[in-house]
Structure formats: C-alpha cells, structure tokens
Amino acid sequence: MRKLVLIATGVALVGSLSACGKNGYDRARPDEFAVARAAPLVIPPDFALVPPRPGAPRPQDTSPSAQALDALFGGSQARSASENATLDAAGRTTAETGARSTAGSPTTNVVDKGTTTRDIIAAPEGDGQTARASTPPK
C-alpha cells in the first residue's frame, strides 16, 4: 500500500513539474505600451467657470422628482387655453375638497356593475368573434 501511495505521489509531482516547462511561453508577445499611443493631456483653452453667487440655490439641492418634472415638461409653464377649457369642463373648480378621502368610505354611492365588467376583462384574447359576455338576469 505504501508503494502505491509513493508511486502515485511521484507521478503527480512529475506531472506538475512538467507543466513548468517553457514549451508554450516562447512566443513573441506584443508590447502593451507600443500597441497604441496615449494622447497627450491637454488643458482646455476656455475655462469659463464662474464662482457661485452668495445666497444662490445650489443645483444639487433640488429634489430628484423636481428634476424629473423639469426634464419631462420643461419646468412650470402656463397652461394653454385648450388645457384650461378641458380642465374647466371636467369640473376642476367644482370638485369636493376631500374627494380622495371619501372615495372609499361606506357612505359613498356606488353603481353595482355586477360581473359583466369582470367577464369582459377576463374574456379570452382574439379577434372578437369568439369572445362572448352576457349580463346575468336580475
């Protein structure tokens, strides 16, 4: 048993030392510094940086949501006449003050649509010829 372990160890040692030969490492490799020249560092000719004004708001102090709204809609703009007319027709001045808090209250009048709307939404996709929905009788 000892001879077998000794032979196996010797074979492993010889195999690992044979991997250290220079057979695959004699090839000519390119010089990594000769491949591409680095461009020289250049200071820009125009340094038009102005120091911040005392008391001026810092640009990084604005909230990310305000920055997103400015990027999407260009800041606060006056509404056009058509936007104002649409909002007036929708009743922007006649809406209740606490409408959002009373929307889910038990005293809110709700129209019971039954299962028809749910059946229409859950109808299988298709071109509409095979999709059917029926209103249950009352």
SVG drawing of the C-alpha trace seen along z (x, -y; Angstrom):
<svg xmlns="http://www.w3.org/2000/svg" viewBox="-84 -86 95 88">
<polyline fill="none" stroke="black" stroke-width="0.4" points="0.0,0.0 2.8,-2.4 4.5,-1.7 1.3,-2.5 0.9,-5.9 4.5,-6.7 4.3,-6.0 1.0,-8.0 2.7,-10.9 5.7,-10.7 3.6,-10.6 1.6,-13.7 4.9,-15.5 6.4,-14.8 3.2,-15.8 3.0,-19.1 6.7,-19.9 6.4,-19.1 3.8,-21.9 6.5,-24.4 8.4,-23.9 8.8,-26.8 7.2,-25.0 4.2,-27.3 5.8,-30.5 8.4,-31.2 6.1,-33.0 6.7,-36.7 4.1,-38.9 3.3,-42.5 4.4,-45.2 1.3,-46.6 2.7,-50.1 3.6,-50.0 0.1,-49.0 -1.4,-52.5 -0.1,-55.9 -1.7,-57.7 -2.9,-61.1 -1.2,-63.9 -3.1,-65.6 -4.4,-69.0 -5.9,-71.7 -9.0,-73.2 -8.3,-76.7 -11.6,-78.1 -12.1,-77.9 -15.4,-79.8 -16.2,-78.6 -17.9,-81.3 -17.8,-81.1 -21.2,-80.6 -23.1,-83.7 -23.6,-84.0 -27.1,-83.0 -27.9,-81.4 -29.6,-78.0 -27.3,-75.1 -28.3,-73.0 -27.7,-69.7 -30.2,-70.7 -33.3,-70.2 -35.2,-67.0 -34.9,-64.2 -38.7,-64.4 -38.5,-68.1 -35.5,-67.5 -37.5,-64.7 -40.5,-67.0 -38.3,-69.8 -36.7,-67.3 -40.0,-65.9 -42.2,-69.1 -39.7,-71.9 -40.4,-73.4 -43.5,-75.2 -45.3,-76.6 -48.5,-78.5 -51.4,-76.3 -52.8,-76.8 -56.4,-77.9 -57.4,-74.4 -55.9,-72.9 -57.8,-75.4 -61.1,-74.7 -60.6,-70.9 -60.0,-71.3 -63.0,-73.6 -65.2,-71.2 -64.0,-68.4 -65.0,-70.4 -61.8,-71.4 -63.4,-74.2 -66.5,-72.3 -64.7,-69.2 -65.1,-68.4 -62.1,-69.3 -61.9,-65.9 -62.9,-63.7 -60.0,-61.4 -60.5,-60.6 -64.3,-60.0 -64.0,-57.8 -63.7,-54.5 -66.0,-55.4 -69.1,-53.2 -71.4,-56.2 -70.2,-56.7 -72.8,-55.9 -71.5,-53.2 -73.1,-51.7 -73.1,-47.9 -72.0,-46.7 -72.3,-43.0 -69.9,-40.5 -70.3,-42.0 -67.2,-44.2 -65.2,-41.4 -66.3,-39.0 -65.4,-41.4 -61.9,-42.0 -61.3,-38.2 -62.6,-37.3 -60.0,-35.4 -57.9,-37.3 -58.9,-37.1 -60.4,-38.9 -63.7,-39.3 -65.8,-36.8 -65.4,-34.1 -65.4,-36.3 -68.8,-36.5 -70.1,-38.2 -73.6,-38.1 -75.4,-40.1 -77.0,-37.9 -80.7,-38.4 -81.9,-40.2"/>
</svg>
